[in-house]
């Protein structure tokens, strides 16, 4: 049971990271990108290729994975978001990000293969096992550090305050001379950084799998809906809760009930508390 609990926390941390990436991108663009989970997938596949296939050091693999994830985040903003927002206020970004996610997923499937492949051990001299295995504590530790770093970035840096200003009111920020396009691009690069680090750290837990992106996109969105859109605390709480529920459902009832529990949680919050645990109610002036 303790192993199930630790596994749920590690998986929940991964879902929480996906929800945080959603929040970072949404804050400046008001877009829920379907490519969110694919950032993590690109990082894990690139890391497994650099370390496992090419035999490069772990540090080089981490740098390459994070760089690939950041580039993918910037490409998402430039290709699937920027032109859509410039031409229409409709939710056409749903189709554009879905198309980009599908293209990237199928391209990696053709190159990497469609079967899950083991991710190399990141710390070779590791004598821990069981609940203290690195595949559990690496993603948990990375998510905790990144969440704290994100909070410090927002509260303690000048650019973080500019970031919050654009998130609060993009039109007012633009009137003050802030380049909202550059801030939006930076937010997608920041999401790439977050997804790149966590996707690399969680590679041993998730394996390097081309279809991982779609799973994290779905579960990250459910965690975000449960915790509350726009709340980083809600993203973490929602992700951990979803991870624990999914893991315990698999343990007690079988893996076929995992998605049922996740979608049931989403439906529950949409019916009872649509704004999520820590989200703010949307007020529309009439």
PLY file of the C-alpha trace (Angstrom):
ply
format ascii 1.0
element vertex 286
property float x
property float y
property float z
element edge 285
property int vertex1
property int vertex2
end_header
0.00 0.00 0.00
2.88 2.37 0.73
4.29 1.67 -2.73
0.89 2.47 -4.26
0.81 5.74 -2.31
4.29 6.81 -3.45
3.50 5.83 -7.04
0.33 7.91 -6.88
2.28 10.90 -5.59
4.85 10.59 -8.38
2.20 10.26 -11.09
0.22 13.05 -9.48
3.28 15.29 -9.58
3.51 14.64 -13.31
-0.16 15.57 -13.77
0.40 18.66 -11.63
3.31 19.70 -13.85
1.09 19.37 -16.93
-1.55 21.51 -15.21
1.09 24.12 -14.35
2.19 24.20 -18.00
-1.43 24.75 -18.98
-1.64 27.65 -16.55
1.55 29.32 -17.74
0.44 29.27 -21.38
-3.15 30.20 -20.64
-2.20 33.20 -18.51
-0.89 35.19 -21.49
-2.83 33.73 -24.41
-6.15 32.51 -22.90
-5.57 29.32 -24.87
-5.66 25.74 -23.59
-3.17 24.18 -25.95
-3.62 20.51 -26.90
0.17 20.31 -27.28
0.75 20.67 -23.52
1.30 16.98 -22.82
3.39 16.56 -25.95
6.04 18.88 -24.48
6.73 16.23 -21.85
6.69 13.47 -24.46
9.22 15.26 -26.67
11.51 15.74 -23.68
11.40 12.08 -22.61
11.96 10.73 -26.12
14.84 13.11 -26.86
16.41 12.30 -23.48
16.16 8.55 -24.06
17.66 8.96 -27.53
20.57 11.13 -26.40
21.48 9.06 -23.33
20.34 5.57 -24.31
21.03 5.42 -28.05
23.87 7.90 -28.45
25.48 7.21 -25.07
25.89 10.89 -24.14
26.25 12.04 -20.51
23.16 12.70 -18.44
23.83 16.45 -18.31
23.95 16.62 -22.11
20.74 14.59 -22.30
19.02 16.96 -19.89
20.18 20.02 -21.82
19.06 18.51 -25.13
15.67 17.47 -23.75
14.96 20.89 -22.25
16.12 22.65 -25.44
13.85 20.45 -27.57
10.89 21.13 -25.27
11.49 24.89 -25.31
11.73 24.91 -29.10
8.52 22.92 -29.33
6.80 25.42 -27.03
7.95 28.35 -29.18
6.89 26.55 -32.37
3.45 25.97 -30.86
3.05 29.68 -30.14
4.35 30.77 -33.55
2.53 28.21 -35.70
-0.67 27.27 -33.89
-1.44 30.28 -31.68
-0.11 33.59 -32.99
-1.79 33.62 -36.39
-5.08 32.32 -35.00
-5.31 34.99 -32.30
-4.35 37.71 -34.78
-7.23 36.83 -37.10
-10.05 35.62 -34.92
-11.35 35.58 -31.37
-13.03 32.23 -31.90
-11.69 29.00 -30.43
-9.99 27.94 -33.66
-6.80 27.41 -31.67
-8.37 24.14 -30.53
-8.07 22.78 -34.06
-4.65 24.29 -34.77
-3.03 22.97 -31.59
-4.70 19.57 -32.08
-3.33 19.42 -35.62
0.19 20.32 -34.48
0.04 17.80 -31.64
-1.09 15.06 -34.04
1.66 15.87 -36.55
4.38 15.82 -33.88
3.07 12.63 -32.27
2.88 10.72 -35.55
6.27 12.00 -36.69
7.92 10.82 -33.46
6.06 7.51 -33.74
7.50 6.95 -37.20
11.02 7.87 -36.08
11.14 6.48 -32.54
8.67 3.61 -32.84
5.24 2.99 -31.38
6.28 0.75 -28.48
7.26 2.14 -25.06
11.01 2.08 -24.56
12.83 2.08 -21.23
14.38 5.36 -20.10
18.02 5.15 -18.89
18.82 5.43 -15.19
19.78 9.03 -14.52
21.82 8.37 -11.36
23.95 5.26 -11.97
25.37 5.03 -8.43
21.95 4.68 -6.88
21.48 2.04 -4.18
17.94 2.96 -3.24
15.02 0.72 -4.08
11.33 0.36 -3.40
9.58 3.58 -2.43
12.91 5.45 -2.41
13.69 4.64 -6.02
14.81 7.60 -8.11
11.94 7.15 -10.57
9.59 8.28 -7.80
11.44 11.05 -6.03
13.00 12.69 -9.09
9.69 13.88 -10.63
8.28 14.80 -7.21
11.36 16.84 -6.32
11.48 18.55 -9.72
7.84 19.59 -9.54
8.26 21.00 -6.03
11.34 23.01 -7.02
9.80 24.27 -10.26
6.57 25.29 -8.53
8.56 27.26 -5.93
10.70 28.79 -8.66
7.62 29.80 -10.64
6.14 31.47 -7.55
9.37 33.37 -6.90
9.51 34.40 -10.54
6.02 35.91 -10.36
6.48 37.66 -7.01
10.14 38.70 -6.93
11.20 39.60 -10.49
10.27 42.59 -12.61
9.55 40.45 -15.66
7.36 38.23 -13.52
5.25 41.26 -12.61
5.04 42.15 -16.30
3.92 38.59 -16.89
1.15 38.99 -14.30
0.11 42.31 -15.80
-0.38 40.73 -19.22
-2.28 37.86 -17.64
-4.58 40.28 -15.81
-5.37 42.57 -18.74
-3.51 42.25 -22.03
-5.11 45.36 -23.52
-4.13 47.57 -20.59
-0.61 46.12 -20.63
-0.32 46.84 -24.35
-1.47 50.42 -23.73
1.37 50.76 -21.23
3.90 49.80 -23.90
4.37 46.15 -23.01
4.96 43.83 -25.96
2.29 41.24 -25.20
3.40 39.09 -28.15
6.88 38.70 -26.71
5.50 37.95 -23.26
3.19 35.33 -24.76
6.09 33.71 -26.61
8.11 33.72 -23.39
5.27 31.98 -21.56
5.31 29.15 -24.10
9.09 28.89 -23.76
8.65 28.81 -19.97
6.14 25.99 -20.32
8.66 24.19 -22.51
11.28 24.59 -19.78
8.88 23.20 -17.18
7.78 20.30 -19.37
11.33 19.60 -20.48
12.73 19.24 -16.96
9.82 17.21 -15.57
9.47 15.07 -18.69
13.15 14.17 -18.44
13.01 13.52 -14.69
9.89 11.33 -15.01
11.20 9.34 -17.99
11.88 6.23 -15.91
8.31 6.33 -14.61
6.51 6.95 -17.91
8.98 5.35 -20.37
9.81 7.05 -23.67
6.52 6.59 -25.47
5.19 8.48 -28.48
1.56 8.45 -27.21
2.43 9.84 -23.77
1.55 13.38 -24.86
-2.14 12.72 -25.38
-2.44 11.08 -21.95
-0.75 13.98 -20.15
-2.81 16.51 -22.12
-6.01 14.87 -20.90
-4.99 14.23 -17.31
-3.32 17.62 -16.98
-6.53 19.29 -18.10
-8.59 17.27 -15.61
-6.18 18.25 -12.82
-6.45 21.87 -13.90
-10.26 21.75 -13.97
-10.35 20.18 -10.52
-7.89 22.62 -8.99
-9.12 25.74 -10.76
-7.99 27.44 -13.95
-5.33 30.04 -13.26
-4.36 28.75 -9.81
-0.95 27.11 -9.50
-1.85 25.82 -6.04
-4.99 24.32 -7.52
-2.96 22.72 -10.30
-0.73 20.97 -7.77
-3.61 19.87 -5.54
-5.66 18.70 -8.51
-2.73 16.79 -10.00
-1.83 15.02 -6.75
-5.48 14.16 -6.09
-5.96 12.78 -9.58
-2.74 10.78 -9.39
-3.69 9.20 -6.08
-7.25 8.40 -7.21
-6.04 6.86 -10.47
-3.39 4.75 -8.75
-5.71 3.48 -6.04
-8.40 2.74 -8.65
-5.87 0.66 -10.58
-4.78 -1.14 -7.43
-8.25 -1.99 -6.13
-10.33 -2.34 -9.31
-7.89 -2.77 -12.21
-6.34 -0.55 -14.85
-9.52 -0.44 -16.94
-11.13 1.82 -14.32
-8.35 4.40 -14.28
-9.80 6.64 -16.98
-13.29 6.18 -15.54
-12.13 7.63 -12.22
-10.37 10.53 -13.95
-13.30 11.50 -16.17
-15.68 11.01 -13.24
-13.63 13.48 -11.20
-13.83 15.99 -14.04
-17.60 15.59 -14.34
-18.01 15.93 -10.58
-16.22 19.25 -10.44
-17.95 20.58 -13.55
-21.33 19.83 -11.99
-20.68 20.86 -8.37
-17.92 23.47 -8.57
-17.21 24.46 -12.19
-14.52 26.96 -11.22
-12.51 24.28 -9.38
-11.22 24.21 -5.82
-9.10 27.35 -6.02
-10.43 28.99 -9.18
-12.30 32.28 -9.32
-15.81 32.54 -10.60
-15.98 34.15 -14.02
-18.09 37.30 -13.98
-19.46 38.58 -17.27
-20.76 42.12 -17.51
-24.14 42.50 -19.19
0 1
1 2
2 3
3 4
4 5
5 6
6 7
7 8
8 9
9 10
10 11
11 12
12 13
13 14
14 15
15 16
16 17
17 18
18 19
19 20
20 21
21 22
22 23
23 24
24 25
25 26
26 27
27 28
28 29
29 30
30 31
31 32
32 33
33 34
34 35
35 36
36 37
37 38
38 39
39 40
40 41
41 42
42 43
43 44
44 45
45 46
46 47
47 48
48 49
49 50
50 51
51 52
52 53
53 54
54 55
55 56
56 57
57 58
58 59
59 60
60 61
61 62
62 63
63 64
64 65
65 66
66 67
67 68
68 69
69 70
70 71
71 72
72 73
73 74
74 75
75 76
76 77
77 78
78 79
79 80
80 81
81 82
82 83
83 84
84 85
85 86
86 87
87 88
88 89
89 90
90 91
91 92
92 93
93 94
94 95
95 96
96 97
97 98
98 99
99 100
100 101
101 102
102 103
103 104
104 105
105 106
106 107
107 108
108 109
109 110
110 111
111 112
112 113
113 114
114 115
115 116
116 117
117 118
118 119
119 120
120 121
121 122
122 123
123 124
124 125
125 126
126 127
127 128
128 129
129 130
130 131
131 132
132 133
133 134
134 135
135 136
136 137
137 138
138 139
139 140
140 141
141 142
142 143
143 144
144 145
145 146
146 147
147 148
148 149
149 150
150 151
151 152
152 153
153 154
154 155
155 156
156 157
157 158
158 159
159 160
160 161
161 162
162 163
163 164
164 165
165 166
166 167
167 168
168 169
169 170
170 171
171 172
172 173
173 174
174 175
175 176
176 177
177 178
178 179
179 180
180 181
181 182
182 183
183 184
184 185
185 186
186 187
187 188
188 189
189 190
190 191
191 192
192 193
193 194
194 195
195 196
196 197
197 198
198 199
199 200
200 201
201 202
202 203
203 204
204 205
205 206
206 207
207 208
208 209
209 210
210 211
211 212
212 213
213 214
214 215
215 216
216 217
217 218
218 219
219 220
220 221
221 222
222 223
223 224
224 225
225 226
226 227
227 228
228 229
229 230
230 231
231 232
232 233
233 234
234 235
235 236
236 237
237 238
238 239
239 240
240 241
241 242
242 243
243 244
244 245
245 246
246 247
247 248
248 249
249 250
250 251
251 252
252 253
253 254
254 255
255 256
256 257
257 258
258 259
259 260
260 261
261 262
262 263
263 264
264 265
265 266
266 267
267 268
268 269
269 270
270 271
271 272
272 273
273 274
274 275
275 276
276 277
277 278
278 279
279 280
280 281
281 282
282 283
283 284
284 285
